[in-house]
Amino acid sequence: MRVKFKIRRHDPAAGGKRKSYVQAYDIEAAEGMSVLEGLLKIGDQLDPSLAFRKSCRSAICGSCAMTINGFSKLACNTQILPQIKKHGEIVIEPLKNHTVYKDLVVDFSSFWGKLNKVTPYLTPPEESPTEEVRITKEDAEAVDDSQKCIMCGCCNGSCNALEIDDNYIAPAALAKSWRFVGDVREGNSTRRLDKLSTEHGMWTCVRCVHCTQYCPKGVKPLEAIEKLRDRAVEAGITDNHGAKHVTSMLDSIKRVGILDEAAMTFKTLGFVRSLGMIPFGFKMQMHGKMPRPLLFPAIDGIDEVRKICKEREKEKAKERLKREKKK
């Protein structure tokens, strides 16, 4: 089957509009043929100047991550014909949220820099444990998904928060952070969580789910971020807007059974900063989206809601005690 590849090319040596342009190539594609095989065919037979990364061809090295038909994917395990059937064409662009070097090759220095910031290795406790730490199957499973990461950058490339905040630590580094915070042998979990709770840290995530949706190895970065947040609140690291928002949400549920959004605004931002949001509030009012103060009593069955909250708190206390006994 004859198919067309539309490739976003980038020539750093060129100036003006020609610096970035789309070039189309027609190739013959067979059943089971991958996008990477198509790129290799273009490079070998049509245009040897086309630049892209590749190595293992087995979805192990992560080198061939790029944007295929708008989504972050590995070219080696993305087949051509299913993409043609779904989208009608093959449009390939460099991985988003990364500076482009040439064509489909992007600069990964920021990716590695963010990873280094989270100290990507186990750190020992200040006092050496008197007994050996035994790793149970349950302990291993707690961090197993985060160990599957191949550093391809697909999660960062699909991250909406990183698109608007270059300083955001991003999902790949946060998934790696859970690998160590969630490890019973880690000696500085609280210190790690405190560092991740600062500006541009884990609370910057907008929970768009793209990082988990487009991860080719099932790392589930969003799940790791949620676990980090949970541990941080549990450790009392709540002096930030993200944690305050979560705790005020829980307080609202316990108090009345539904979200009291007006009260949550003041609890999250504080009184002074909430006053600065008044112009924005007027704009919301004009569009019928202004949260009104909750003037009604708690919902029917609020006692059941509170019982659920108490039972969950008991479970979390048991989990916390179990972790403490291992240290």
KADA-V28667 format. One record per backbone hydrogen bond with DSSP energy under -1.0 kcal/mol. CO is the residue of the C=O (numbers start at 1). NH is the residue of the N-H. E is the energy in kcal/mol with one decimal. If there is no record, write none. Layout:
co->CO nh->NH e->E
co->CO nh->NH e->E
This chain:
co->1 nh->29 e->-3.6
co->3 nh->27 e->-2.5
co->4 nh->90 e->-1.2
co->5 nh->25 e->-2.4
co->6 nh->92 e->-3.2
co->7 nh->23 e->-2.7
co->9 nh->21 e->-2.2
co->10 nh->103 e->-1.8
co->11 nh->14 e->-1.5
co->16 nh->19 e->-1.4
co->17 nh->20 e->-1.2
co->19 nh->11 e->-2.8
co->21 nh->9 e->-3.6
co->23 nh->7 e->-2.9
co->25 nh->5 e->-3.4
co->27 nh->3 e->-2.8
co->30 nh->33 e->-1.9
co->33 nh->80 e->-2.8
co->34 nh->38 e->-1.8
co->35 nh->39 e->-2.3
co->36 nh->40 e->-2.5
co->37 nh->41 e->-2.1
co->38 nh->42 e->-2.1
co->39 nh->43 e->-2.6
co->40 nh->44 e->-2.4
co->41 nh->45 e->-2.7
co->42 nh->46 e->-2.0
co->42 nh->47 e->-3.6
co->47 nh->50 e->-1.6
co->51 nh->104 e->-2.1
co->62 nh->65 e->-1.0
co->64 nh->75 e->-1.8
co->66 nh->73 e->-2.7
co->67 nh->93 e->-2.9
co->68 nh->71 e->-1.5
co->71 nh->68 e->-3.0
co->73 nh->66 e->-2.5
co->75 nh->36 e->-2.0
co->78 nh->35 e->-2.7
co->80 nh->84 e->-2.2
co->81 nh->85 e->-2.5
co->82 nh->86 e->-1.9
co->83 nh->87 e->-3.1
co->84 nh->88 e->-1.9
co->90 nh->6 e->-3.2
co->91 nh->69 e->-3.4
co->92 nh->8 e->-3.1
co->93 nh->67 e->-2.6
co->99 nh->107 e->-3.4
co->102 nh->105 e->-2.9
co->105 nh->101 e->-2.8
co->105 nh->102 e->-1.4
co->108 nh->112 e->-2.4
co->109 nh->113 e->-2.1
co->110 nh->114 e->-2.4
co->111 nh->115 e->-1.8
co->112 nh->116 e->-2.4
co->113 nh->117 e->-1.4
co->116 nh->119 e->-1.6
co->119 nh->121 e->-2.3
co->123 nh->187 e->-2.7
co->136 nh->140 e->-2.2
co->137 nh->141 e->-2.3
co->138 nh->142 e->-1.4
co->145 nh->148 e->-1.6
co->153 nh->157 e->-2.4
co->154 nh->158 e->-1.2
co->159 nh->163 e->-1.1
co->161 nh->165 e->-1.2
co->165 nh->168 e->-1.6
co->170 nh->174 e->-1.6
co->171 nh->175 e->-2.7
co->172 nh->176 e->-1.8
co->173 nh->177 e->-1.8
co->174 nh->178 e->-2.0
co->175 nh->179 e->-1.3
co->177 nh->180 e->-1.1
co->177 nh->181 e->-2.9
co->178 nh->182 e->-2.5
co->183 nh->186 e->-1.7
co->188 nh->192 e->-2.1
co->189 nh->193 e->-2.6
co->190 nh->194 e->-2.4
co->191 nh->195 e->-1.8
co->192 nh->196 e->-2.3
co->195 nh->198 e->-1.1
co->196 nh->202 e->-2.2
co->198 nh->201 e->-1.7
co->200 nh->169 e->-2.5
co->201 nh->204 e->-1.8
co->209 nh->213 e->-2.5
co->210 nh->214 e->-2.5
co->220 nh->224 e->-1.6
co->221 nh->225 e->-2.5
co->222 nh->226 e->-2.5
co->223 nh->227 e->-1.9
co->224 nh->228 e->-2.2
co->225 nh->229 e->-2.4
co->226 nh->230 e->-2.2
co->227 nh->231 e->-2.4
co->228 nh->232 e->-2.3
co->229 nh->233 e->-2.4
co->230 nh->234 e->-2.2
co->231 nh->235 e->-1.9
co->232 nh->237 e->-2.7
co->233 nh->236 e->-1.5
co->236 nh->238 e->-1.5
co->238 nh->240 e->-1.7
co->240 nh->244 e->-2.3
co->241 nh->245 e->-2.2
co->242 nh->246 e->-1.9
co->243 nh->247 e->-2.7
co->244 nh->248 e->-2.4
co->245 nh->249 e->-1.8
co->246 nh->250 e->-2.2
co->247 nh->251 e->-2.4
co->248 nh->252 e->-2.0
co->249 nh->253 e->-2.0
co->250 nh->254 e->-2.5
co->251 nh->255 e->-2.2
co->252 nh->256 e->-2.7
co->253 nh->257 e->-1.1
co->256 nh->299 e->-2.4
co->259 nh->261 e->-1.1
co->260 nh->264 e->-2.1
co->261 nh->265 e->-1.6
co->262 nh->266 e->-1.1
co->263 nh->267 e->-2.1
co->264 nh->268 e->-2.3
co->265 nh->269 e->-2.6
co->266 nh->270 e->-1.9
co->270 nh->274 e->-1.8
co->271 nh->275 e->-1.6
co->272 nh->276 e->-1.0
co->274 nh->277 e->-1.2
co->275 nh->278 e->-1.5
co->277 nh->281 e->-2.4
co->278 nh->282 e->-2.2
co->279 nh->283 e->-1.6
co->280 nh->284 e->-2.1
co->281 nh->285 e->-2.3
co->282 nh->286 e->-2.0
co->284 nh->289 e->-3.2
co->285 nh->288 e->-1.5
co->299 nh->302 e->-1.2
co->301 nh->305 e->-1.4
co->302 nh->306 e->-2.4
co->303 nh->307 e->-1.9
co->304 nh->308 e->-2.1
co->305 nh->309 e->-2.0
co->306 nh->310 e->-2.2
co->307 nh->311 e->-2.5
co->308 nh->312 e->-2.2
co->309 nh->313 e->-2.1
co->310 nh->314 e->-2.0
co->311 nh->315 e->-2.1
co->312 nh->316 e->-2.4
co->313 nh->317 e->-1.9
co->314 nh->318 e->-2.0
co->315 nh->319 e->-2.3
co->316 nh->320 e->-2.5
co->317 nh->321 e->-2.3
co->318 nh->322 e->-2.2
co->319 nh->323 e->-1.9
co->320 nh->324 e->-2.3
co->321 nh->325 e->-1.8
co->324 nh->327 e->-1.1
